[in-house]
Amino acid sequence: MGSLPDLTERSRPHSVRTAARTVSDPHRNRTLITKVPACTIYKKEWPWKKSKEPLKIPAAANRRRDSAASSVGAASVRRLIARQPPKIPKLMVTRFTLLCIASGLCSTALLPFTAFAGAEAGALPLAVMHTVAAIVAPFSPLILQKIGTRIVITVAHVLVCILLIAHTVATPLSILLPLYAICGIALSPMSLALAVSATSLAQAAGDEGRRRIALRRALRALRASQDLGLVCGSLLLGAALMIWPENLLSLLELSTLPANSSLTKLPSLEDYFLDDDYEEKTCGSAGCPGVQFLFGSSLNAEGRKVLVAVWAALSFAAACLGLYGGASTPSPPPDARSVVTDPRALLGAPMGLFIGLQQGFIYTSYIKWYGICVGGWSGAWRALCGAGALQTLAAATLSMAAARGRRGALAAGGAAAHASLLLALLRWRAARSDLALPSVAAAAWGACAALWDVLQTGICVGGGGWRGPWSATLSARHAGLALACAARSYLCVQTQLAVLALALASALASHAALELRLRRAERHRS
């Protein structure tokens, strides 16, 4: 028998070399690395052996190599910088401009008429109108939501026009009082609708910073239109006094002098100021007897009708512009936040009350005592014009200063100025020798009034859920106007000035507390 073949030898391939099969290569998994120059190798510097020569870095290392994430971020930042801010639609700007013009025309008619009626004919109907406006003000957001901005503004201007037309004819008081009350129903929703239009315009400005700037400019435009309306209405009153003057001295001579007595001496204006207790003895609406402004001027019956008719035409033009300028869409629903718990409603009410009180005082008692009693309506319309002119200038400049965060300094300066003005009026006795002082004091008063309105509007208008607190502030303002108009018939001027001083102190305290609270809220958010 022969030997068996070796099976292991047959299974081996002949192409494989024996050396490769039996000996493994220890460097088979290693990768060839290119040689790095010796000058680029980092040399460790020991603390006790430092090289005095600076380390040479090749020029290629100074080049900036952005990663993928940094390049994408830089590209996005460049796109944001290059992108232009969104422009407000031209149609919205046009409509808001028409609203400003309409508001100015309505102020041209309503504000001088308020001063004219409050100082001469009595302020009780005006007190009724502003009382109704104060009651309706908390419901203004709901009224605006149900009816819409356009209808509210148009109806308010139409009611003002009807009220003025009623004064051009012999309308009994039983009809005038309901007209005043109906007109008061529309005043608060109209003010809220104008503020809502300003915020709607600002919403289309872009990001939050641009919205704030646009809102400040829109509110500034509304305020300027109303102040310019007061100036234009005062100029119309002055022009009417020049065209249709009434010589009261000759009328009194014809009615009081006997037929056979031509030497009877009429009481002069200075005779009423000889007594030191004159201001205390003649309070309220009797603070200036009719004989006192004999040396001034007044409007005759024809001039009054023509002037009031012109004011009515201006209010009708305002209604037409408001019909086109107002937004056709209804107002969005009010915020569900509670108005009672909002600090802007609680702490803003004292400042709103003071603003209403000082506006009512300047339109009624001031125009009567420091205007008509001194130089007749020729001095009164100058005081109104001076107040409106400086109020326009102050509102434009102070709003810019308030936007730069100088609210505290502005409030302190305004408090000092207004307190000094109240003290000066409290000590000053109206006399014909001071014909320029009523206009100067009224102009200073207008500047202070513009300051308080700018500070409060900048805090309360805008932000989340602002319509409810602003409605409460409008209610406080109209309540102050109603109280000032009622005080025109029952309180002395000195008493009214003392009440204004107390109201100013409480308003400053509440405004300071509101500022501090809002600043703390902003710090917590940031």
C-alpha positions as CSV (number, residue, x, y, z in Angstrom):
1,M,0.0,0.0,0.0
2,G,1.3,3.3,-0.8
3,S,1.4,6.5,1.3
4,L,-1.6,9.0,1.3
5,P,-1.1,12.4,-0.4
6,D,-0.7,15.5,1.6
7,L,-4.0,17.4,1.3
8,T,-2.7,20.6,2.9
9,E,-0.1,21.1,0.2
10,R,-2.7,20.8,-2.6
11,S,-5.0,23.4,-1.1
12,R,-2.3,26.0,-1.0
13,P,-2.2,28.5,-3.9
14,H,1.1,28.5,-5.8
15,S,0.9,32.2,-6.5
16,V,1.3,33.3,-2.9
17,R,4.8,33.7,-1.8
18,T,6.0,31.9,1.2
19,A,7.7,35.0,2.8
20,A,4.5,37.0,2.5
21,R,2.5,34.1,3.9
22,T,4.6,33.5,7.0
23,V,6.0,37.0,7.8
24,S,3.5,39.9,8.7
25,D,4.3,43.5,7.9
26,P,4.3,45.5,11.1
27,H,3.9,48.8,9.1
28,R,1.0,47.9,6.8
29,N,-1.6,50.0,8.7
30,R,0.5,53.2,8.9
31,T,-0.1,56.2,6.6
32,L,2.6,58.2,5.1
33,I,2.8,61.7,6.5
34,T,4.5,64.5,4.7
35,K,7.3,66.1,6.4
36,V,6.6,69.4,8.3
37,P,9.2,72.1,8.2
38,A,11.1,72.4,11.4
39,C,10.5,76.1,11.6
40,T,6.7,75.5,12.1
41,I,7.1,73.1,14.9
42,Y,6.0,74.5,18.2
43,K,8.8,74.9,20.7
44,K,7.8,74.6,24.3
45,E,9.0,77.6,26.3
46,W,10.0,76.7,29.8
47,P,9.4,79.4,32.5
48,W,13.1,79.6,33.3
49,K,14.2,79.6,29.7
50,K,12.4,82.1,27.5
51,S,13.4,83.1,24.1
52,K,13.9,86.9,23.6
53,E,13.2,86.7,19.9
54,P,9.5,87.0,18.9
55,L,7.9,83.9,17.4
56,K,7.7,84.1,13.7
57,I,4.3,83.1,12.4
58,P,3.9,82.5,8.7
59,A,1.8,84.9,6.6
60,A,-0.7,82.2,5.8
61,A,-1.7,81.9,9.4
62,N,-2.9,85.5,9.5
63,R,-5.6,84.9,7.1
64,R,-9.1,84.7,8.5
65,R,-10.7,81.3,8.0
66,D,-14.4,81.4,8.8
67,S,-16.1,78.2,9.7
68,A,-19.4,77.2,8.0
69,A,-21.5,78.4,10.9
70,S,-19.8,81.7,11.2
71,S,-20.0,82.3,7.5
72,V,-23.7,81.6,7.5
73,G,-24.3,83.9,10.5
74,A,-22.2,86.7,8.9
75,A,-24.2,86.3,5.7
76,S,-27.5,86.6,7.6
77,V,-26.4,89.7,9.5
78,R,-25.3,91.3,6.2
79,R,-28.7,90.5,4.7
80,L,-30.5,92.1,7.7
81,I,-28.3,95.2,7.4
82,A,-28.9,95.5,3.7
83,R,-32.6,94.9,3.9
84,Q,-34.6,98.1,4.0
85,P,-37.3,98.6,6.7
86,P,-40.8,98.0,5.6
87,K,-42.5,101.2,4.5
88,I,-45.9,102.2,5.8
89,P,-48.5,102.0,3.0
90,K,-49.2,105.3,1.4
91,L,-52.9,104.8,1.8
92,M,-52.6,104.6,5.6
93,V,-50.4,107.7,5.7
94,T,-53.0,109.6,3.6
95,R,-55.9,108.6,5.7
96,F,-54.1,109.4,9.0
97,T,-53.2,112.8,7.5
98,L,-56.8,113.5,6.8
99,L,-57.7,112.4,10.3
100,C,-55.2,114.9,11.7
101,I,-56.7,117.7,9.5
102,A,-60.2,116.7,10.6
103,S,-59.2,116.8,14.3
104,G,-57.6,120.2,13.8
105,L,-60.8,121.6,12.1
106,C,-62.9,120.2,14.9
107,S,-60.6,121.8,17.5
108,T,-60.8,125.1,15.6
109,A,-64.6,125.1,16.1
110,L,-65.0,123.4,19.5
111,L,-62.2,124.8,21.7
112,P,-62.7,128.5,21.1
113,F,-66.5,128.0,21.3
114,T,-65.9,126.3,24.7
115,A,-64.0,129.4,25.9
116,F,-66.5,131.8,24.4
117,A,-69.5,130.0,25.9
118,G,-67.9,129.2,29.2
119,A,-66.6,132.7,29.9
120,E,-69.5,134.7,28.6
121,A,-72.8,132.7,28.7
122,G,-72.1,130.4,31.6
123,A,-70.4,127.0,31.8
124,L,-73.3,124.8,33.2
125,P,-74.2,123.3,29.8
126,L,-70.5,122.6,29.2
127,A,-70.4,120.9,32.6
128,V,-73.4,118.7,31.5
129,M,-71.6,117.7,28.3
130,H,-68.3,116.7,30.0
131,T,-70.2,114.9,32.8
132,V,-71.9,112.7,30.2
133,A,-68.5,112.2,28.4
134,A,-66.9,111.1,31.7
135,I,-69.7,108.5,32.2
136,V,-69.4,107.1,28.7
137,A,-65.6,107.0,28.6
138,P,-65.2,103.6,30.3
139,F,-67.5,102.0,27.6
140,S,-65.6,103.6,24.7
141,P,-63.6,100.4,23.8
142,L,-66.9,98.5,23.4
143,I,-68.5,101.3,21.4
144,L,-65.5,101.5,19.1
145,Q,-65.5,97.7,18.7
146,K,-69.2,97.5,17.7
147,I,-69.4,100.7,15.5
148,G,-65.9,101.2,14.1
149,T,-63.4,104.1,13.9
150,R,-64.9,105.8,10.8
151,I,-68.5,106.0,12.1
152,V,-67.4,107.1,15.6
153,I,-65.3,110.0,14.3
154,T,-67.8,111.1,11.7
155,V,-70.8,111.0,14.1
156,A,-68.9,113.0,16.7
157,H,-68.0,115.8,14.2
158,V,-71.6,115.9,12.9
159,L,-72.9,116.3,16.5
160,V,-70.5,119.2,17.1
161,C,-71.8,120.8,13.9
162,I,-75.4,120.4,15.0
163,L,-74.6,121.9,18.4
164,L,-73.0,124.9,16.8
165,I,-75.8,125.4,14.4
166,A,-78.3,125.4,17.3
167,H,-76.5,128.5,18.7
168,T,-77.0,130.5,15.4
169,V,-80.7,130.6,16.0
170,A,-82.8,131.3,19.1
171,T,-82.8,127.8,20.6
172,P,-84.4,127.4,24.1
173,L,-82.3,126.0,26.9
174,S,-84.6,122.9,27.1
175,I,-83.4,121.9,23.7
176,L,-79.7,123.0,24.1
177,L,-79.1,120.9,27.2
178,P,-80.0,117.6,25.5
179,L,-77.9,118.6,22.6
180,Y,-74.9,119.2,24.9
181,A,-75.5,115.8,26.5
182,I,-75.7,114.0,23.2
183,C,-72.6,115.7,22.0
184,G,-70.9,114.5,25.2
185,I,-71.7,110.9,24.4
186,A,-69.5,111.0,21.3
187,L,-66.5,112.9,22.7
188,S,-64.8,110.1,24.6
189,P,-65.2,107.5,21.8
190,M,-63.8,110.1,19.3
191,S,-60.7,110.7,21.4
192,L,-60.1,106.9,21.7
193,A,-60.7,106.4,18.0
194,L,-58.0,108.9,17.1
195,A,-55.5,107.2,19.5
196,V,-56.4,103.8,18.0
197,S,-55.8,105.2,14.5
198,A,-52.3,106.4,15.6
199,T,-51.5,102.9,17.0
200,S,-52.8,101.2,13.8
201,L,-50.4,103.4,11.8
202,A,-47.5,102.5,14.0
203,Q,-48.1,98.8,13.7
204,A,-47.2,98.9,10.1
205,A,-43.8,100.5,10.8
206,G,-41.8,97.3,11.3
207,D,-40.0,96.1,14.4
208,E,-40.7,97.3,18.0
209,G,-38.3,100.2,17.9
210,R,-39.7,101.6,14.7
211,R,-43.2,101.1,16.0
212,R,-42.5,103.3,19.0
213,I,-41.0,106.0,16.9
214,A,-43.9,105.9,14.5
215,L,-46.4,106.0,17.4
216,R,-44.7,109.1,19.0
217,R,-44.7,110.9,15.7
218,A,-48.4,110.0,15.1
219,L,-49.4,111.2,18.5
220,R,-47.3,114.4,18.0
221,A,-49.1,115.1,14.7
222,L,-52.5,114.7,16.4
223,R,-51.5,117.0,19.2
224,A,-50.1,119.6,16.9
225,S,-53.3,119.6,14.8
226,Q,-55.4,120.2,17.8
227,D,-53.2,123.0,19.1
228,L,-53.0,124.7,15.8
229,G,-56.8,124.4,15.6
230,L,-57.0,126.4,18.8
231,V,-54.7,129.1,17.3
232,C,-56.8,129.3,14.1
233,G,-60.1,129.5,16.1
234,S,-58.7,132.3,18.2
235,L,-57.6,134.2,15.1
236,L,-61.1,133.8,13.7
237,L,-62.5,135.2,17.0
238,G,-60.1,138.2,16.8
239,A,-61.0,138.8,13.1
240,A,-64.7,138.8,14.1
241,L,-64.1,141.3,16.9
242,M,-62.5,143.6,14.4
243,I,-65.3,143.3,11.9
244,W,-68.3,143.3,14.2
245,P,-67.3,145.2,17.3
246,E,-69.8,146.4,19.9
247,N,-69.3,149.6,21.9
248,L,-70.6,148.7,25.3
249,L,-69.9,152.1,26.8
250,S,-72.2,153.9,24.4
251,L,-74.9,151.3,25.0
252,L,-74.7,151.7,28.7
253,E,-74.9,155.5,28.4
254,L,-78.1,155.2,26.4
255,S,-79.7,152.9,28.8
256,T,-78.6,154.3,32.2
257,L,-78.3,158.1,31.7
258,P,-81.4,160.1,32.5
259,A,-82.8,162.5,29.9
260,N,-81.9,165.7,31.8
261,S,-78.7,164.5,33.3
262,S,-75.6,164.5,31.2
263,L,-73.0,164.9,33.9
264,T,-73.6,161.7,35.7
265,K,-70.3,159.9,36.2
266,L,-70.1,156.3,35.3
267,P,-68.2,153.9,37.5
268,S,-64.7,153.3,36.2
269,L,-62.8,150.1,36.1
270,E,-60.3,151.1,38.8
271,D,-63.2,151.8,41.3
272,Y,-63.8,148.1,41.5
273,F,-60.2,147.4,42.6
274,L,-59.9,149.9,45.3
275,D,-61.3,147.5,47.9
276,D,-58.9,144.9,49.0
277,D,-61.6,142.4,49.5
278,Y,-63.1,142.7,46.1
279,E,-62.1,139.3,44.9
280,E,-63.5,137.7,48.1
281,K,-66.8,139.6,47.8
282,T,-67.5,138.8,44.1
283,C,-67.1,135.0,43.6
284,G,-68.2,132.7,40.9
285,S,-69.9,134.0,37.8
286,A,-70.3,137.4,39.5
287,G,-66.6,137.8,39.8
288,C,-66.6,140.2,37.0
289,P,-69.7,142.5,36.7
290,G,-70.8,143.4,33.2
291,V,-69.9,147.0,33.8
292,Q,-66.3,146.0,34.3
293,F,-65.4,145.4,30.7
294,L,-67.0,148.5,29.3
295,F,-63.6,149.7,28.2
296,G,-63.0,146.5,26.2
297,S,-64.7,145.2,23.2
298,S,-67.2,142.5,22.4
299,L,-69.1,140.9,19.5
300,N,-72.5,142.1,18.5
301,A,-75.4,139.7,17.8
302,E,-74.7,139.5,14.0
303,G,-71.0,138.8,14.6
304,R,-71.8,136.0,17.0
305,K,-74.1,134.3,14.5
306,V,-71.6,134.6,11.7
307,L,-68.7,133.4,13.8
308,V,-70.6,130.4,15.1
309,A,-71.8,129.6,11.6
310,V,-68.2,129.5,10.4
311,W,-67.2,127.2,13.2
312,A,-70.1,124.9,12.3
313,A,-69.0,124.8,8.7
314,L,-65.5,123.8,9.8
315,S,-66.9,121.0,11.9
316,F,-68.9,119.8,9.0
317,A,-65.7,119.8,6.8
318,A,-64.1,117.8,9.6
319,A,-66.9,115.2,9.5
320,C,-66.4,114.8,5.7
321,L,-62.6,114.3,6.1
322,G,-63.2,111.9,9.0
323,L,-65.6,109.8,6.8
324,Y,-62.8,109.2,4.3
325,G,-59.8,109.1,6.7
326,G,-61.2,106.7,9.3
327,A,-60.5,103.0,9.0
328,S,-63.4,101.0,7.5
329,T,-62.7,97.9,9.5
330,P,-64.0,97.7,13.1
331,S,-61.6,98.0,16.0
332,P,-60.2,94.8,17.4
333,P,-61.7,93.4,20.6
334,P,-60.3,95.0,23.8
335,D,-57.7,93.2,25.9
336,A,-59.1,90.7,28.4
337,R,-57.0,92.2,31.2
338,S,-58.7,93.8,34.1
339,V,-58.7,97.6,34.0
340,V,-58.9,97.8,37.7
341,T,-55.6,95.9,38.3
342,D,-53.7,97.9,35.6
343,P,-51.4,100.5,37.2
344,R,-51.9,102.8,34.3
345,A,-55.6,103.1,35.1
346,L,-55.2,103.5,38.8
347,L,-52.2,105.8,39.0
348,G,-53.0,107.7,35.8
349,A,-56.4,108.9,37.0
350,P,-55.1,111.7,39.3
351,M,-53.0,113.2,36.4
352,G,-55.9,112.9,34.1
353,L,-58.1,114.7,36.6
354,F,-55.6,117.5,37.0
355,I,-55.3,117.9,33.2
356,G,-59.1,118.3,32.9
357,L,-59.2,120.8,35.8
358,Q,-56.5,123.0,34.4
359,Q,-58.0,122.9,30.9
360,G,-61.5,123.8,32.2
361,F,-60.0,126.6,34.3
362,I,-58.1,128.2,31.4
363,Y,-61.2,128.0,29.1
364,T,-63.7,129.4,31.5
365,S,-62.5,131.3,34.7
366,Y,-59.1,132.4,33.3
367,I,-60.6,133.8,30.1
368,K,-63.3,135.6,32.1
369,W,-61.3,137.0,35.0
370,Y,-57.9,137.6,33.4
371,G,-59.1,138.3,29.9
372,I,-62.5,139.9,29.6
373,C,-62.4,141.6,32.9
374,V,-59.1,143.3,32.0
375,G,-59.4,144.2,28.3
376,G,-62.6,142.7,27.0
377,W,-62.6,140.0,24.3
378,S,-59.8,141.8,22.5
379,G,-57.5,140.6,25.4
380,A,-59.2,137.2,25.7
381,W,-58.6,136.1,22.2
382,R,-54.9,137.1,22.5
383,A,-54.6,134.9,25.6
384,L,-56.2,132.0,23.8
385,C,-53.9,132.5,20.8
386,G,-50.8,132.7,23.0
387,A,-51.8,129.5,24.9
388,G,-52.3,127.6,21.6
389,A,-49.1,128.8,20.0
390,L,-46.8,128.0,22.9
391,Q,-48.7,124.8,23.5
392,T,-47.9,123.7,19.9
393,L,-44.2,124.5,20.2
394,A,-43.9,122.9,23.7
395,A,-45.7,119.7,22.7
396,A,-43.4,119.2,19.7
397,T,-40.1,119.8,21.6
398,L,-41.0,118.1,24.8
399,S,-42.1,114.9,23.2
400,M,-38.6,114.6,21.6
401,A,-37.0,115.2,25.0
402,A,-39.3,112.6,26.7
403,A,-38.4,110.1,24.0
404,R,-34.8,110.3,25.1
405,G,-35.6,109.2,28.7
406,R,-35.7,112.6,30.4
407,R,-39.1,112.1,31.9
408,G,-38.0,112.7,35.5
409,A,-36.3,116.0,34.7
410,L,-39.3,117.2,32.6
411,A,-41.8,116.4,35.3
412,A,-39.7,118.2,37.9
413,G,-39.3,121.3,35.8
414,G,-43.0,121.3,34.8
415,A,-44.0,121.0,38.5
416,A,-41.8,124.0,39.4
417,A,-43.1,126.1,36.5
418,H,-46.7,125.3,37.1
419,A,-46.5,125.8,40.8
420,S,-44.9,129.2,40.2
421,L,-47.6,130.1,37.7
422,L,-50.4,129.2,40.2
423,L,-48.7,131.3,42.9
424,A,-48.4,134.2,40.5
425,L,-52.0,134.1,39.6
426,L,-53.0,133.7,43.2
427,R,-51.1,136.9,44.1
428,W,-51.7,138.9,41.0
429,R,-54.7,141.3,40.8
430,A,-56.2,141.8,37.4
431,A,-55.9,145.4,36.2
432,R,-55.9,147.3,33.0
433,S,-52.2,148.3,33.5
434,D,-51.2,144.7,33.0
435,L,-52.6,144.1,29.5
436,A,-49.7,141.9,28.4
437,L,-49.6,139.7,31.5
438,P,-52.8,137.7,30.7
439,S,-51.3,136.6,27.3
440,V,-47.9,135.8,28.8
441,A,-49.5,133.8,31.7
442,A,-51.8,131.9,29.3
443,A,-48.8,131.0,27.0
444,A,-46.9,129.7,30.0
445,W,-50.0,127.8,31.1
446,G,-50.3,126.2,27.6
447,A,-46.7,125.1,27.7
448,C,-47.3,123.3,31.1
449,A,-50.5,121.8,29.8
450,A,-48.6,120.4,26.8
451,L,-46.0,118.9,29.1
452,W,-48.5,117.0,31.2
453,D,-50.3,115.7,28.1
454,V,-47.1,114.5,26.5
455,L,-45.9,112.7,29.7
456,Q,-49.2,110.9,30.3
457,T,-49.9,110.0,26.6
458,G,-46.4,108.5,26.3
459,I,-47.0,106.2,29.2
460,C,-50.7,105.2,28.7
461,V,-51.0,105.0,24.9
462,G,-49.4,101.9,23.4
463,G,-48.3,98.5,24.7
464,G,-50.5,95.6,25.7
465,G,-54.1,96.3,26.7
466,W,-53.8,100.1,26.6
467,R,-57.3,101.0,25.5
468,G,-59.0,100.1,28.8
469,P,-56.6,102.2,31.0
470,W,-56.7,105.1,28.5
471,S,-60.5,105.1,28.6
472,A,-60.3,105.4,32.4
473,T,-57.8,108.3,32.0
474,L,-60.2,110.0,29.5
475,S,-63.0,109.6,32.0
476,A,-60.9,111.4,34.6
477,R,-60.0,114.2,32.2
478,H,-63.7,114.8,31.3
479,A,-64.6,114.7,35.0
480,G,-62.0,117.4,35.7
481,L,-63.4,119.5,32.8
482,A,-66.9,119.1,34.2
483,L,-65.8,120.1,37.7
484,A,-63.9,123.2,36.4
485,C,-66.9,124.3,34.4
486,A,-69.2,123.9,37.4
487,A,-66.8,125.8,39.6
488,R,-66.9,128.7,37.2
489,S,-70.4,129.5,38.5
490,Y,-70.0,128.7,42.2
491,L,-66.4,129.2,43.4
492,C,-64.1,132.1,43.6
493,V,-61.0,132.2,41.4
494,Q,-58.7,132.0,44.4
495,T,-60.5,128.9,45.6
496,Q,-60.2,127.3,42.2
497,L,-56.4,128.0,42.2
498,A,-56.0,126.4,45.6
499,V,-57.8,123.3,44.4
500,L,-55.6,123.2,41.3
501,A,-52.5,123.3,43.5
502,L,-53.7,120.3,45.6
503,A,-54.6,118.5,42.4
504,L,-51.1,119.1,41.0
505,A,-49.5,117.7,44.1
506,S,-51.5,114.5,44.0
507,A,-51.0,114.2,40.2
508,L,-47.2,114.4,40.6
509,A,-47.2,111.8,43.3
510,S,-49.2,109.3,41.3
511,H,-47.2,110.0,38.2
512,A,-43.9,109.4,39.9
513,A,-45.3,106.1,41.4
514,L,-46.4,105.0,37.9
515,E,-43.0,105.8,36.4
516,L,-41.2,103.8,39.0
517,R,-43.6,100.8,38.7
518,L,-43.2,100.7,34.9
519,R,-39.5,100.9,35.1
520,R,-39.4,98.0,37.5
521,A,-41.6,96.0,35.1
522,E,-39.2,96.7,32.2
523,R,-36.2,95.6,34.3
524,H,-37.9,92.3,35.2
525,R,-38.7,91.7,31.5
526,S,-35.1,92.3,30.4
